[in-house]
Amino acid sequence: MRTIPTVVIKWWNFSNIGPIIDFYKQVGYSKVHLVKPTNEILVAGQEDQIIGAVRLVEENGVIILCGMQILPEFQRRGIGSKMLG
């Protein structure tokens, strides 16, 4: 029987933004240019692979959820809900 690796949800360390940019490009996210060091980014990962990401952006004192993306092969498994939970 094959073991399915655990999905880990964590805040991304913005000092290394390259993998986040690469992930967003991989999923075809058209607003990669809007990713800023002031964004909070929550990442879903499995082993060493980013499988999901969402940015939290403050605009006029309100936190807005932006750019929530999950790799297609991991969609419909509750990962996005887990990230928001």
SVG drawing of the C-alpha trace seen along z (x, -y; Angstrom):
<svg xmlns="http://www.w3.org/2000/svg" viewBox="-13 -53 29 55">
<polyline fill="none" stroke="black" stroke-width="0.4" points="0.0,0.0 1.3,-3.4 1.6,-6.1 0.3,-9.6 2.6,-12.4 1.0,-14.8 0.1,-18.3 1.7,-20.9 0.2,-24.5 2.6,-27.2 3.5,-30.9 6.1,-31.5 9.4,-33.3 9.4,-36.2 13.2,-36.4 13.0,-33.6 10.2,-34.6 11.5,-32.8 9.7,-29.5 6.4,-31.4 6.8,-33.3 7.7,-30.0 4.6,-28.3 2.3,-31.1 3.8,-31.0 3.4,-27.2 -0.3,-27.5 -0.8,-30.4 -1.6,-33.1 -1.7,-36.3 -1.0,-38.7 2.4,-37.5 3.6,-41.1 1.4,-42.0 3.3,-39.8 5.0,-42.2 7.2,-41.8 4.3,-43.3 2.0,-40.4 1.5,-37.6 1.6,-34.3 0.2,-31.0 1.6,-27.9 0.4,-24.3 3.3,-21.9 3.9,-18.2 7.4,-17.0 9.5,-19.7 6.8,-20.8 4.5,-23.9 1.0,-22.6 -1.0,-25.7 -0.6,-29.3 -2.8,-32.3 -1.8,-35.9 -3.2,-38.1 -3.0,-41.8 -4.0,-44.8 -5.9,-47.5 -7.3,-50.5 -7.2,-48.7 -8.9,-45.6 -7.2,-42.2 -8.1,-40.8 -7.5,-37.2 -5.8,-37.2 -4.3,-34.7 -5.5,-31.5 -4.1,-28.8 -3.9,-25.0 -2.1,-22.7 -4.8,-21.1 -3.8,-17.5 -4.4,-18.5 -7.7,-20.3 -10.9,-19.0 -9.1,-17.4 -9.9,-20.1 -6.5,-21.7 -7.9,-25.2 -10.4,-24.8 -7.7,-23.7 -5.6,-26.8 -8.5,-29.0 -9.4,-27.1"/>
</svg>
